[in-house]
Amino acid sequence: MEQAKEHQTPIQVHPILNIIGDKVALGPIHCDLVPLYHRWINDFAVLRTLHIPRPSTLEEIQAAYEAEVAREPLAQRRLLHHL
């Protein structure tokens, strides 16, 4: 049982950030951040600026993330992280 723990990938505590600015940072999207994406997409200011007609469920955001990962090569997947 101990050997299995040695080969597990550690959970990433902080997202990878490639470019960091005063208010945002740019880095790859990651499945652990889906709850954060859900929170952002359901922010009324974001809904208004993205012209999304209604709030989204966590399941809808998870499906959108999975579709994005399947469609885009890793090198092209990026997201702005609000600092």
N, CA, C and O atoms as CSV, one atom per row, in Angstrom:
chain,resi,resn,atom,element,x,y,z
A,1,MET,N,N,0.826,-1.198,0.000
A,1,MET,CA,C,0.000,0.000,0.000
A,1,MET,C,C,0.869,1.261,0.000
A,1,MET,O,O,0.521,2.243,-0.656
A,2,GLU,N,N,1.969,1.249,0.709
A,2,GLU,CA,C,2.871,2.387,0.768
A,2,GLU,C,C,3.442,2.719,-0.603
A,2,GLU,O,O,3.626,3.894,-0.920
A,3,GLN,N,N,3.726,1.717,-1.418
A,3,GLN,CA,C,4.306,1.960,-2.741
A,3,GLN,C,C,3.359,2.750,-3.631
A,3,GLN,O,O,3.809,3.583,-4.418
A,4,ALA,N,N,2.078,2.511,-3.524
A,4,ALA,CA,C,1.109,3.226,-4.351
A,4,ALA,C,C,1.148,4.726,-4.060
A,4,ALA,O,O,1.005,5.537,-4.975
A,5,LYS,N,N,1.340,5.096,-2.807
A,5,LYS,CA,C,1.388,6.508,-2.441
A,5,LYS,C,C,2.601,7.205,-3.045
A,5,LYS,O,O,2.526,8.386,-3.382
A,6,GLU,N,N,3.705,6.500,-3.185
A,6,GLU,CA,C,4.923,7.097,-3.734
A,6,GLU,C,C,4.747,7.522,-5.189
A,6,GLU,O,O,5.388,8.478,-5.625
A,7,HIS,N,N,3.905,6.843,-5.940
A,7,HIS,CA,C,3.750,7.108,-7.364
A,7,HIS,C,C,2.594,8.043,-7.683
A,7,HIS,O,O,2.351,8.347,-8.851
A,8,GLN,N,N,1.886,8.498,-6.677
A,8,GLN,CA,C,0.774,9.407,-6.921
A,8,GLN,C,C,1.302,10.805,-7.196
A,8,GLN,O,O,2.297,11.235,-6.613
A,9,THR,N,N,0.620,11.506,-8.094
A,9,THR,CA,C,0.975,12.887,-8.396
A,9,THR,C,C,0.448,13.778,-7.282
A,9,THR,O,O,-0.718,13.647,-6.907
A,10,PRO,N,N,1.261,14.680,-6.737
A,10,PRO,CA,C,0.770,15.560,-5.670
A,10,PRO,C,C,-0.281,16.522,-6.204
A,10,PRO,O,O,-0.223,16.945,-7.359
A,11,ILE,N,N,-1.228,16.857,-5.366
A,11,ILE,CA,C,-2.271,17.807,-5.746
A,11,ILE,C,C,-1.651,19.192,-5.815
A,11,ILE,O,O,-0.911,19.604,-4.921
A,12,GLN,N,N,-1.959,19.892,-6.877
A,12,GLN,CA,C,-1.425,21.229,-7.085
A,12,GLN,C,C,-2.237,22.210,-6.250
A,12,GLN,O,O,-3.455,22.292,-6.409
A,13,VAL,N,N,-1.581,22.956,-5.361
A,13,VAL,CA,C,-2.261,23.882,-4.483
A,13,VAL,C,C,-2.549,25.193,-5.205
A,13,VAL,O,O,-3.624,25.770,-5.039
A,14,HIS,N,N,-1.614,25.658,-5.989
A,14,HIS,CA,C,-1.761,26.927,-6.704
A,14,HIS,C,C,-1.730,26.668,-8.201
A,14,HIS,O,O,-1.006,25.785,-8.661
A,15,PRO,N,N,-2.516,27.435,-8.976
A,15,PRO,CA,C,-2.485,27.250,-10.428
A,15,PRO,C,C,-1.138,27.679,-11.013
A,15,PRO,O,O,-0.426,28.496,-10.431
A,16,ILE,N,N,-0.808,27.119,-12.163
A,16,ILE,CA,C,0.382,27.544,-12.898
A,16,ILE,C,C,0.075,28.902,-13.517
A,16,ILE,O,O,-0.941,29.052,-14.196
A,17,LEU,N,N,0.923,29.878,-13.298
A,17,LEU,CA,C,0.725,31.216,-13.850
A,17,LEU,C,C,1.913,31.552,-14.727
A,17,LEU,O,O,3.050,31.600,-14.257
A,18,ASN,N,N,1.647,31.785,-16.011
A,18,ASN,CA,C,2.704,32.082,-16.964
A,18,ASN,C,C,3.010,33.571,-17.060
A,18,ASN,O,O,4.169,33.962,-17.200
A,19,ILE,N,N,1.988,34.388,-16.986
A,19,ILE,CA,C,2.143,35.842,-17.055
A,19,ILE,C,C,1.311,36.426,-15.919
A,19,ILE,O,O,0.138,36.082,-15.769
A,20,ILE,N,N,1.908,37.304,-15.122
A,20,ILE,CA,C,1.215,37.873,-13.973
A,20,ILE,C,C,1.182,39.391,-14.117
A,20,ILE,O,O,2.215,40.031,-14.310
A,21,GLY,N,N,-0.017,39.956,-14.019
A,21,GLY,CA,C,-0.192,41.399,-14.071
A,21,GLY,C,C,-0.685,41.922,-12.728
A,21,GLY,O,O,-0.679,41.196,-11.735
A,22,ASP,N,N,-1.110,43.181,-12.699
A,22,ASP,CA,C,-1.588,43.781,-11.452
A,22,ASP,C,C,-2.904,43.166,-10.982
A,22,ASP,O,O,-3.112,42.976,-9.783
A,23,LYS,N,N,-3.796,42.853,-11.934
A,23,LYS,CA,C,-5.121,42.362,-11.554
A,23,LYS,C,C,-5.468,40.983,-12.104
A,23,LYS,O,O,-6.426,40.367,-11.637
A,24,VAL,N,N,-4.727,40.492,-13.067
A,24,VAL,CA,C,-5.003,39.180,-13.650
A,24,VAL,C,C,-3.706,38.429,-13.901
A,24,VAL,O,O,-2.622,39.013,-13.918
A,25,ALA,N,N,-3.839,37.130,-14.095
A,25,ALA,CA,C,-2.704,36.292,-14.449
A,25,ALA,C,C,-3.153,35.309,-15.522
A,25,ALA,O,O,-4.320,34.919,-15.564
A,26,LEU,N,N,-2.232,34.911,-16.382
A,26,LEU,CA,C,-2.536,34.021,-17.489
A,26,LEU,C,C,-1.873,32.678,-17.238
A,26,LEU,O,O,-0.684,32.614,-16.928
A,27,GLY,N,N,-2.646,31.601,-17.373
A,27,GLY,CA,C,-2.113,30.259,-17.176
A,27,GLY,C,C,-3.046,29.239,-17.803
A,27,GLY,O,O,-4.125,29.596,-18.274
A,28,PRO,N,N,-2.644,27.971,-17.815
A,28,PRO,CA,C,-3.466,26.929,-18.427
A,28,PRO,C,C,-4.709,26.626,-17.592
A,28,PRO,O,O,-4.693,26.745,-16.367
A,29,ILE,N,N,-5.780,26.236,-18.270
A,29,ILE,CA,C,-6.971,25.813,-17.537
A,29,ILE,C,C,-6.667,24.476,-16.878
A,29,ILE,O,O,-5.817,23.719,-17.347
A,30,HIS,N,N,-7.369,24.195,-15.790
A,30,HIS,CA,C,-7.108,22.962,-15.045
A,30,HIS,C,C,-8.407,22.498,-14.393
A,30,HIS,O,O,-9.213,23.316,-13.948
A,31,CYS,N,N,-8.604,21.186,-14.340
A,31,CYS,CA,C,-9.857,20.636,-13.817
A,31,CYS,C,C,-10.119,21.032,-12.365
A,31,CYS,O,O,-11.277,21.152,-11.963
A,32,ASP,N,N,-9.069,21.236,-11.575
A,32,ASP,CA,C,-9.271,21.636,-10.183
A,32,ASP,C,C,-9.852,23.041,-10.064
A,32,ASP,O,O,-10.350,23.418,-9.003
A,33,LEU,N,N,-9.793,23.814,-11.138
A,33,LEU,CA,C,-10.296,25.189,-11.120
A,33,LEU,C,C,-11.738,25.313,-11.603
A,33,LEU,O,O,-12.269,26.422,-11.654
A,34,VAL,N,N,-12.389,24.199,-11.961
A,34,VAL,CA,C,-13.768,24.250,-12.457
A,34,VAL,C,C,-14.701,24.965,-11.467
A,34,VAL,O,O,-15.525,25.764,-11.912
A,35,PRO,N,N,-14.618,24.721,-10.144
A,35,PRO,CA,C,-15.480,25.479,-9.226
A,35,PRO,C,C,-15.238,26.996,-9.281
A,35,PRO,O,O,-16.169,27.785,-9.116
A,36,LEU,N,N,-13.986,27.392,-9.514
A,36,LEU,CA,C,-13.679,28.816,-9.655
A,36,LEU,C,C,-14.295,29.368,-10.943
A,36,LEU,O,O,-14.868,30.457,-10.937
A,37,TYR,N,N,-14.181,28.625,-12.043
A,37,TYR,CA,C,-14.807,29.049,-13.300
A,37,TYR,C,C,-16.314,29.186,-13.102
A,37,TYR,O,O,-16.930,30.122,-13.612
A,38,HIS,N,N,-16.904,28.250,-12.362
A,38,HIS,CA,C,-18.346,28.284,-12.079
A,38,HIS,C,C,-18.712,29.571,-11.338
A,38,HIS,O,O,-19.707,30.222,-11.658
A,39,ARG,N,N,-17.899,29.927,-10.349
A,39,ARG,CA,C,-18.154,31.164,-9.595
A,39,ARG,C,C,-18.049,32.391,-10.499
A,39,ARG,O,O,-18.891,33.287,-10.435
A,40,TRP,N,N,-17.010,32.432,-11.342
A,40,TRP,CA,C,-16.839,33.585,-12.237
A,40,TRP,C,C,-17.985,33.697,-13.232
A,40,TRP,O,O,-18.529,34.783,-13.433
A,41,ILE,N,N,-18.355,32.591,-13.852
A,41,ILE,CA,C,-19.410,32.618,-14.873
A,41,ILE,C,C,-20.745,33.037,-14.264
A,41,ILE,O,O,-21.595,33.577,-14.972
A,42,ASN,N,N,-20.947,32.802,-12.976
A,42,ASN,CA,C,-22.197,33.176,-12.333
A,42,ASN,C,C,-22.144,34.544,-11.662
A,42,ASN,O,O,-23.103,34.943,-11.001
A,43,ASP,N,N,-21.046,35.261,-11.821
A,43,ASP,CA,C,-20.949,36.640,-11.356
A,43,ASP,C,C,-21.774,37.498,-12.318
A,43,ASP,O,O,-21.613,37.385,-13.533
A,44,PHE,N,N,-22.653,38.352,-11.791
A,44,PHE,CA,C,-23.552,39.124,-12.653
A,44,PHE,C,C,-22.806,40.018,-13.638
A,44,PHE,O,O,-23.273,40.202,-14.762
A,45,ALA,N,N,-21.662,40.580,-13.251
A,45,ALA,CA,C,-20.894,41.418,-14.172
A,45,ALA,C,C,-20.368,40.586,-15.338
A,45,ALA,O,O,-20.334,41.065,-16.472
A,46,VAL,N,N,-19.963,39.361,-15.075
A,46,VAL,CA,C,-19.478,38.485,-16.143
A,46,VAL,C,C,-20.636,38.062,-17.039
A,46,VAL,O,O,-20.513,38.075,-18.264
A,47,LEU,N,N,-21.768,37.684,-16.427
A,47,LEU,CA,C,-22.943,37.306,-17.216
A,47,LEU,C,C,-23.324,38.421,-18.193
A,47,LEU,O,O,-23.649,38.166,-19.353
A,48,ARG,N,N,-23.276,39.657,-17.698
A,48,ARG,CA,C,-23.654,40.804,-18.529
A,48,ARG,C,C,-22.676,41.014,-19.683
A,48,ARG,O,O,-23.093,41.253,-20.816
A,49,THR,N,N,-21.370,40.924,-19.397
A,49,THR,CA,C,-20.384,41.223,-20.434
A,49,THR,C,C,-20.227,40.071,-21.431
A,49,THR,O,O,-19.848,40.302,-22.579
A,50,LEU,N,N,-20.512,38.843,-21.011
A,50,LEU,CA,C,-20.418,37.710,-21.932
A,50,LEU,C,C,-21.733,37.440,-22.648
A,50,LEU,O,O,-21.813,36.564,-23.509
A,51,HIS,N,N,-22.759,38.196,-22.287
A,51,HIS,CA,C,-24.093,38.034,-22.891
A,51,HIS,C,C,-24.628,36.622,-22.683
A,51,HIS,O,O,-25.238,36.044,-23.583
A,52,ILE,N,N,-24.397,36.070,-21.490
A,52,ILE,CA,C,-24.945,34.773,-21.119
A,52,ILE,C,C,-26.326,35.035,-20.523
A,52,ILE,O,O,-26.446,35.812,-19.576
A,53,PRO,N,N,-27.368,34.405,-21.058
A,53,PRO,CA,C,-28.730,34.762,-20.648
A,53,PRO,C,C,-29.123,34.310,-19.247
A,53,PRO,O,O,-30.106,34.814,-18.704
A,54,ARG,N,N,-28.385,33.370,-18.637
A,54,ARG,CA,C,-28.768,32.862,-17.320
A,54,ARG,C,C,-27.550,32.294,-16.605
A,54,ARG,O,O,-26.534,32.009,-17.238
A,55,PRO,N,N,-27.647,32.131,-15.296
A,55,PRO,CA,C,-26.547,31.479,-14.568
A,55,PRO,C,C,-26.367,30.037,-15.044
A,55,PRO,O,O,-27.305,29.426,-15.556
A,56,SER,N,N,-25.166,29.499,-14.874
A,56,SER,CA,C,-24.849,28.134,-15.290
A,56,SER,C,C,-24.670,27.244,-14.076
A,56,SER,O,O,-24.223,27.696,-13.022
A,57,THR,N,N,-25.022,25.976,-14.229
A,57,THR,CA,C,-24.822,25.013,-13.150
A,57,THR,C,C,-23.371,24.541,-13.173
A,57,THR,O,O,-22.665,24.703,-14.168
A,58,LEU,N,N,-22.947,23.960,-12.069
A,58,LEU,CA,C,-21.603,23.395,-11.995
A,58,LEU,C,C,-21.431,22.298,-13.042
A,58,LEU,O,O,-20.360,22.170,-13.634
A,59,GLU,N,N,-22.469,21.514,-13.271
A,59,GLU,CA,C,-22.412,20.442,-14.269
A,59,GLU,C,C,-22.225,21.010,-15.676
A,59,GLU,O,O,-21.503,20.423,-16.482
A,60,GLU,N,N,-22.858,22.137,-15.984
A,60,GLU,CA,C,-22.684,22.773,-17.298
A,60,GLU,C,C,-21.258,23.281,-17.477
A,60,GLU,O,O,-20.681,23.153,-18.557
A,61,ILE,N,N,-20.696,23.852,-16.429
A,61,ILE,CA,C,-19.326,24.359,-16.502
A,61,ILE,C,C,-18.349,23.199,-16.636
A,61,ILE,O,O,-17.377,23.293,-17.386
A,62,GLN,N,N,-18.598,22.101,-15.915
A,62,GLN,CA,C,-17.747,20.911,-16.020
A,62,GLN,C,C,-17.789,20.362,-17.442
A,62,GLN,O,O,-16.750,19.997,-17.992
A,63,ALA,N,N,-18.977,20.298,-18.043
A,63,ALA,CA,C,-19.107,19.809,-19.419
A,63,ALA,C,C,-18.391,20.743,-20.393
A,63,ALA,O,O,-17.755,20.277,-21.339
A,64,ALA,N,N,-18.488,22.048,-20.176
A,64,ALA,CA,C,-17.807,23.009,-21.044
A,64,ALA,C,C,-16.287,22.851,-20.918
A,64,ALA,O,O,-15.571,22.913,-21.918
A,65,TYR,N,N,-15.801,22.649,-19.698
A,65,TYR,CA,C,-14.370,22.422,-19.489
A,65,TYR,C,C,-13.913,21.171,-20.235
A,65,TYR,O,O,-12.902,21.198,-20.937
A,66,GLU,N,N,-14.649,20.085,-20.085
A,66,GLU,CA,C,-14.278,18.825,-20.742
A,66,GLU,C,C,-14.294,18.959,-22.264
A,66,GLU,O,O,-13.442,18.388,-22.944
A,67,ALA,N,N,-15.257,19.710,-22.800
A,67,ALA,CA,C,-15.307,19.947,-24.243
A,67,ALA,C,C,-14.112,20.773,-24.701
A,67,ALA,O,O,-13.543,20.504,-25.758
A,68,GLU,N,N,-13.729,21.772,-23.918
A,68,GLU,CA,C,-12.576,22.620,-24.252
A,68,GLU,C,C,-11.285,21.803,-24.253
A,68,GLU,O,O,-10.460,21.937,-25.156
A,69,VAL,N,N,-11.119,20.964,-23.245
A,69,VAL,CA,C,-9.915,20.132,-23.145
A,69,VAL,C,C,-9.837,19.171,-24.333
A,69,VAL,O,O,-8.760,18.955,-24.889
A,70,ALA,N,N,-10.958,18.605,-24.714
A,70,ALA,CA,C,-10.976,17.666,-25.832
A,70,ALA,C,C,-10.704,18.364,-27.166
A,70,ALA,O,O,-10.139,17.762,-28.079
A,71,ARG,N,N,-11.102,19.623,-27.276
A,71,ARG,CA,C,-10.998,20.353,-28.542
A,71,ARG,C,C,-9.651,21.020,-28.750
A,71,ARG,O,O,-9.133,21.024,-29.867
A,72,GLU,N,N,-9.073,21.583,-27.698
A,72,GLU,CA,C,-7.873,22.408,-27.837
A,72,GLU,C,C,-6.607,21.669,-27.418
A,72,GLU,O,O,-6.607,20.982,-26.397
A,73,PRO,N,N,-5.539,21.799,-28.182
A,73,PRO,CA,C,-4.242,21.259,-27.739
A,73,PRO,C,C,-3.802,21.966,-26.453
A,73,PRO,O,O,-4.139,23.129,-26.232
A,74,LEU,N,N,-3.055,21.265,-25.618
A,74,LEU,CA,C,-2.627,21.803,-24.333
A,74,LEU,C,C,-1.936,23.155,-24.471
A,74,LEU,O,O,-2.145,24.039,-23.640
A,75,ALA,N,N,-1.131,23.326,-25.488
A,75,ALA,CA,C,-0.369,24.570,-25.637
A,75,ALA,C,C,-1.268,25.781,-25.859
A,75,ALA,O,O,-0.847,26.910,-25.610
A,76,GLN,N,N,-2.500,25.567,-26.324
A,76,GLN,CA,C,-3.380,26.688,-26.615
A,76,GLN,C,C,-4.367,26.993,-25.489
A,76,GLN,O,O,-5.059,28.010,-25.544
A,77,ARG,N,N,-4.448,26.133,-24.467
A,77,ARG,CA,C,-5.426,26.334,-23.393
A,77,ARG,C,C,-4.860,27.331,-22.380
A,77,ARG,O,O,-3.838,27.073,-21.744
A,78,ARG,N,N,-5.522,28.441,-22.245
A,78,ARG,CA,C,-5.092,29.472,-21.299
A,78,ARG,C,C,-6.330,30.088,-20.663
A,78,ARG,O,O,-7.418,30.069,-21.238
A,79,LEU,N,N,-6.144,30.629,-19.476
A,79,LEU,CA,C,-7.235,31.288,-18.769
A,79,LEU,C,C,-6.668,32.455,-17.993
A,79,LEU,O,O,-5.552,32.382,-17.479
A,80,LEU,N,N,-7.427,33.528,-17.906
A,80,LEU,CA,C,-7.036,34.651,-17.057
A,80,LEU,C,C,-7.476,34.350,-15.638
A,80,LEU,O,O,-8.650,34.065,-15.400
A,81,HIS,N,N,-6.552,34.410,-14.695
A,81,HIS,CA,C,-6.861,34.223,-13.279
A,81,HIS,C,C,-6.895,35.605,-12.639
A,81,HIS,O,O,-5.923,36.353,-12.733
A,82,HIS,N,N,-7.994,35.947,-11.994
A,82,HIS,CA,C,-8.078,37.241,-11.308
A,82,HIS,C,C,-7.268,37.173,-10.031
A,82,HIS,O,O,-7.403,36.237,-9.244
A,83,LEU,N,N,-6.432,38.165,-9.833
A,83,LEU,CA,C,-5.583,38.207,-8.626
A,83,LEU,C,C,-6.256,39.024,-7.550
A,83,LEU,O,O,-5.706,39.180,-6.460
